[in-house]
Amino acid sequence: MMAKNDNQTSSSSPASEKEERLKKLEELVKKGINPYTAKVKRDYSIARVLQDFAHLTESEASFFVAGRLRSIRSHGNLTFANLEDESGNIQIALSKKELEESSYKNFVKLIDHGDFIQVQGTCFVTHKGENSLMVKDWKLLTKTIRPIPDAWFGLKDEEERYRKRYLDILLNPEKREMFYKKAKFWEVARAFMKARGFFEVETPTLETTTGGAEANPFKTFHNDYDLDVYLRISVGELWQKRLMAAGYEKTFEIGRVYRNEGSSPDHLQEFTNLEFYLAYADFEQGMEIAKDMYQEIAQKTFGTTKFTTKNFSYDLAGDWPKLDYREEVLRQTGIDVLQASEDEMKSKLDKLQVKYEGNNRERLMDTLWKYCRKNIAGPVFLINHPKLVSPLAKAKLDNPELTERFQIIIAGSEVGNGFSELNDPQEQRNRFALQQELIDRGDKEAMMPDWEFVEMLEYGIPPTCGFGFGERLFAFLMDKPVRETTLFPLLKPKKEEN
């Protein structure tokens, strides 16, 4: 009679199954079998075995493989199981004719789906034509206490999937492939930078002022220095510009960024960004580098430049059009952000049923633009940003109210930001003073002034272009919420379970 397949766990509760496995663990220890061994013999990965299967079969060689059991099916004197490692999955067979009676009995009675084992065996083909391993000996590596959920019925709750991401990935191989792809995404970006002579740097993640972006920071306390510090909200923007003063001309950094703000499908509080800085260049040169990088990332990571994100279809190939900030807001809302009063902007936002925070002109202007942005498929370069929303960008010579800034817009969102860096110390001091006024009036997202940065500018930096983008781009190209493309997104603690 066929023994129960221990994949079929729906008839008993997880608690009772855990109790059964604990009994098996106790029995293993009584028999002198180490349930958590450290030493493993492993000659090949499973993928290598399958690749060289014909040769290994012909040689009749015995070899070692190791992995996790994903199913067990017993038929009296013969037991089949599926063994899986990171590289693949193979069927193994255990027979009373090939193993000592005690060894076979221990496997059938004490080993479960999910356990890790080492097997020594030879290749053979079953009568159904399946490439398999005949086990000559086996060894327990790790005894599992909890059963792995059923692939079809377990872990359907989103939070539970994120909380037990290890099971989510185990049960869904496409998730594992997605994170390999994400690693490739950053590898391509790094190689792109280095191939063009950029020097990779590391800058502080703890700062006394959070320069480089407008966002609400995480605050902590430095015991040794007895002062408040903040987790950075940009990848070292003000630090990398200091490196321009130091004589470096091409720098970049890939690192973690922290923003103490709300979560959404496009936003997380912790994420990875890349920023580069190029001396003797302006925002137009930066646009070309950014476009080339995005196209190379798309081709080398995804094998295409055509994508669909949030029902927007777009192609990253070719040249990208430029879109004027002021003209686009005027076209979509009828509001001229440079001329309209704050009351007029509020009235329009109320009519559009758009929520907004803060009553200052900068916040209202930015909210109007974000309303317009969601209607743009892209890819486009947004240009001619008002100076008020661009405190670190150089003003345009022909219109000082606008800046030499660009943003990359895809699928209704911003997925890249760059500009000709402001290197006039007096102008930077004035803009920081304005940001300080906004902070004093309660704006939590206004940029903290960094007066030492102004001092550095007084020593001088060359004309410089800076640009940055984050892992939101990867999420968009995958057409998934950014949380889904994060290995371990932050969750509130859960009470301990037995």
N, C-alpha and C positions, 0 to 999 in steps of 0.2 A: 504494500500500500504506500502511496506517495505521502511523504511527510509534509507537514505544513510549511509553505514558503514563508520565511519570516519577514518578507516584504508586506505580507498581508496582516497588518496590525490593527485594522479598524475594529476587530471584535473585542479588543481589550483596551483599557485606558492606559495612557502613558505612565501613570503612577504604578499600576500593576505590572506593566512591562519592566519598569525600572526595578521593581522589587525582584522580579524573576532574574534579571541580569545581575543584580547584586548577589543573589544566591549562587549563580554560576561563577561569579568572581570568587566567592568564598570557596567553592569547590575546586576551582583552578589552583588557588593558593594551597589547599590541602594536598593536592596532587603534586606539589612542588613545581608548578608551572608559573613562571614569572609573567604577570599580566601586563607589565609596563617595562619591557626590556629596553636597553639603550643600543645594543649592538645589532646591526643589520647586515646581512649579506645581500648584495644586489648587483648582478652582473649587467643587466640591461634594463632600460625602460620598456614599458609595454609596447610603445610605438616602435621601438627598435626591434622587438621580437616579431611583431607583425610585419615589419618591413623586410626582415631577413628570414621569414618563416620557412621558405622553401629550403634554404641552405641549412638552417638549424634542424629541420626535419630529416634531411638527407644525412647529416652528420650524426644524428641520434645523440647529440651532446646533451648533457644535463647541465642546467644553469639555474641561477637564482633570480627571482623577481619579487617585488614587494608592492603592496597597495592596500586599498580599502575594499572590503567585500560589499558589493552592491545588491546581491541576491544570493540565496541558497535554495537549492531544490534537491531534496533527497529522494532516492528511489531504492530503498532497501540497502543493497550492497554497493550502490553507486550514487555518488552525490556530485551534482554540478553546482558551480557558483560563478559569479562574475567578479573579476578582480579589476580594480581601477586605480590608476595613478594619474598624475597630472597630464600625462601624454596620451592616454587612451584606456581602452577597456578590452579585456580578453576573457574568454571562458576557460575555467579550470575544471578538471575532473579529479575526484578522489574515489579510489576503488579499494575494497577490502583485499583485492588480490595484490595491490601494489603497496599497501601500508600495513603496518602492524595493527592488530585488532584494537589495541588500546588507543592508538593514535587516531584511527578512523572513528572510534566511538567518542573520543573527546571532542573531535571536530563537530560531529553531528549533534551532540548533546550540549556542548558548552560554548560553541562559537555562534555568533549572531551576525546578521546583516548590519554593516557599519563597522565591524571590527577590522583592525589592521593586522595583516599577516604577511609573513615571508614564506614563499614556497620554492622548493627545488623540484624541477620537473623537466620533461621533454616534450617536444612538439608532436602533435598528431592531429589528424582530421577526423571528425566524427562522421558517422554514417549519413548525417544530414548535410555534410559538406562544410561544417564550421571549423575554422582554425582554432585549436584549443591546446591546453597544456595538461599533460598527465602528471599529477603530483606524485613525486617519489618521497617527499618529506615536507613538513610544514612547521612553522613556528609562529606562535602568537606574539605580536609586537605591542598592540594596544587593545585592551578590552574596553568597549564602549558601554556606558551605563544607561544612557538614554537612547531610545530608538529614533532613527532618522525618519522624519515625517514622510508620508506618501507624496510622491512627486506631483500627483494630480490634485489631491485634496488638502495637503498641508500648506501652511504659510501663505494663505490668501490675503490676510490682513496686511495692509501696507506697512504700518508701524512695526508689526511683528517681523516682517521681512527685513526691515532696516535693523531692527534690534538683533536679529539672528542672521546677519548678513552671511556668515560662514555657511549656514544651511541654504540660504537663498542662492548663493553661488554654486554650492554643491549640487543642488537640485536642478539648476538652470544653467547648462553649459554655455549658453549664449551670453550670460552675464560675465562669465570668466573671460570669454573672448572680447567682450566690450572693454574690460579693464586692461587686457593686453593692448587693445587698440588705443586706449587712452595713453598708455605708456609710450606707444609708438608716436602718437600725436606730439608729445613733448620732446621725444628724441629727434623728430624731424625739425621742430622749431629750434632746438639747441644746435643741431648740425647746420641749419640755415645760417644762424648767427655766426658760428665759428668759421664757416666757409667764407664769410665776408669779412673776416678779420676782427670780429668783436671779441672783447676780453670779458670772460665770465667772472662776476664779482659776487661777494656776499656782503650785505649791509645789515644794520641792526634791525631786529624785530621789536625791541623795546626802545621807546623814544620818550623824550620829555615833552615834545610837541608832535602832533600827528600831521606832518606835512604831506603834500602831494596829491590830495584828493579832498572832496567834501563828503564827509561821512561821520557818523557817530562812533567813537572808538570804545574799545574795552579798556577799562582803567584798572590798574593794580598798584601795589606799593612795593618799593624797593627798600628792604630793611636796612641794608648796609649803608646806602646813601641817604636814608631817611627822607625819601621824596616820592611823590606820585609819578608813575610812568604809564605809558599807553602801549598797547599792541598796535603795530603799524597798520595803516589803512592803504598803503601803496607799497610797491616793491622798491623802496629806497629811492624815490624820485629826487628828493632834496639831497640825499647822500650821493647819488650818481652824478648829479650836477656839480657837487663838490669835487668829484673826480675829474670833471672837465677842467676845473681850476687847477687841479694837480698835474695836468699835462696829458692825461689819457684822452684819446679821441674817439674810441669806440668801446662802449661797455654795455653789458646786459646782465640781468639777473632773472632767474626763475625761482620763485619762492612763495611762501604762504602769506596771506593777507587776512586781516580780521576786521569785521565791521559789525558793531553792536546794533543791528537793525533787524527789521522783520524778515521772515522767510516767505518765499514765493516760489513758483516753478522756475523762475530765472535768478533767484537770489539765495545765497547762503551766508552765514556769518563767518565762515572760514573757507578759503578757497585758494587756488594757485593762480598766480599771474606771471606774465613775462613783461619786463620793461627794458627797452634799449635806449641809449643816448648816443647821438652821432654829432660830433663837432664839425663845424664848417658846413652845416647843412640846414635847410629850412623845411617847413612843413610839406612843401610840394615834393621834395626828395623823400621825405618820410612816407608820404602816401604811396609812392612807387615801391619802396621797400616793403611796406606792409602788404600791399596787394600781391607782390611776388611771393611773400612768405605764405600768405593764406592759400594761394594757388598751389604752392609746393606741398604744404601740409595736406590739402585736400587730395592731391594726386597720390602722394606717397603713403598716406594713412588709409584713405578710403578708395583709391583707384578711380576717382571720378571728381568732376567739378560741379556736377548737377545734384541738387539736394531738394528735399521738401521738409519744411519745418513749420509746424503750427498752421498747416494748410497753405503756406506760402511756398511756391516753387521758384527756384532761382538757380543761376549758373555763375560760379565764381570766375569762369574763364574770361579772357579778353579785358578790355578797358572798362572801368566803372564810372558811371556818370557822377557829377557833382550836384549837390542840392544845397540851396541857400537857406540857412536857418530862418532868417527874418521873412523871406518870401514864402517859405513853405507854411509857416504858422499863419501868415496873412491869408494864404490861399485856402487853408482848411478851416480857419476860425474867423477871419475878418478882422483880427487884432494885429496891429503893428506894435511889436513888443518894444520898439525903441521910442514910440510916441504915446502909446496908451498909458493912462493913469492906472494906479493900483486898483482903484475902484472899478474901472472898466474891465480889467483882467479878472477880478473876482466875479463880477457880474457874468462874464462869459463862461467862466468855469462853473458857476452855479447853474447857468442855463444848459450847459453840456452835462450836468450832473456828475462832475468830476470832483472828488474830494481833494482838498489841499491842506497842507500844514504851514503855519507861519503866515504872517501878513506882509512880509517884506517883498520888495520888487523881484529880487533874485529868485526866491522860491516860487512865486507866482509865474514868472517867466518860464522857469524850468518845468513846472507842471503843465503849462500850456503846450510846450514842445513835446513832452512825453505823451500827451494825448494825441498829438499829430503823428508821432513816431510809430505808433502801433498800426498805422495803415500802410506802411512802406515795406515792400517785399525785399528790395535791395538786390544785389549789393550796391550801395551808393556811399559816396563820401559826403557827409554833412559838413559844410564849411560856413565861414563868416559868422561864427558865434559871437554874441554880444560880450563885451569885456566883463560885464557884471557877473556872468556865469563862468568866466574863464580867468580866475585870478592869477594863474601862472603863465598864461600865454601872451606872446608878444602882440601888441596892437598893430593893426594894418596902417600903413603910412597914408593911404588915401582916405581912410575913414577910421579915426582913432577910437570910435565907439565899438568897433568890431575887432576880431583877433584872427591871427594866423593859426587857426586850430582846425582839426578835422576829426570826425568820428566815423567809424564804419557801422552802417546800419544794415542789418539782415533780419528778416522775418519780424519786423516791428520792434526790434530792440537794438541797443548799442552793444557792439561786440569788439570795440577797439577805440582808443582815444589817443590823439597825439597833437603836437603843436610846435611851432617855433618858440623855443623857450625864452621867456622874459629874462633879459640879462641887464636891464637898466636898474641899478640898485635903488634909485630914488623912486622910480615908478613902482617897484616891488614893495618898497616901504609904504607907499600910499595905499596900495591894494591890500596889504596886510592890515593896515589901520582900518580900512573899511570892513574887512572880515571880522576884526575885533569888535567893531560896533555891532555887527550882526550877532556875534556871540553874546555881547552884553545885553542885547535885546531878546535873548532866549533862543536863538537859532542853534540847535544842537548839531547841525550838519555843516555849519560854516567852518572854513579852514582856520586852524590855529596858526597865528603868526609865529614865524621862526626868525627872530631877530639876528641870530648868529648866521643864518643863511644870507640875510641881507648884508651882513659884514663881509661874508665870503664874496658876494657879488661886487663889493667895492674893490676887491683885489682883481676881479675880472674873470669872465669865462668867454670863450669864443662863441660866435653864433652857433646854436645847437638845436637839433631837433630831437624830441623825445616821443616815444610811443609805447603804449602798453595794451595788453589784452589778457583775458583770463580763460579759465576752463569753461566758462559759459559758451564759448565758441565751440568747444568739443560737444557739449550737450546739444547745441543747436544742430550741428552737423549729424548727430545721432538721432535728432528729433525726439529727445527725451527731456524730462525735467532735470535740472542740474543736480537735484538731490539723488535722482536715480543713478547718475553717473559718478557719484561719490561713494567710495568704498564703505566708509563708516560715518554717515551723517550724524550730527549731534542729536541726542534724544534725551528726554527727561528720565531720571533714574526710575527704575521699576522695583517694586518690593521683591525681596528675595523669595524664590520659590523653593520648595523642598524637592 
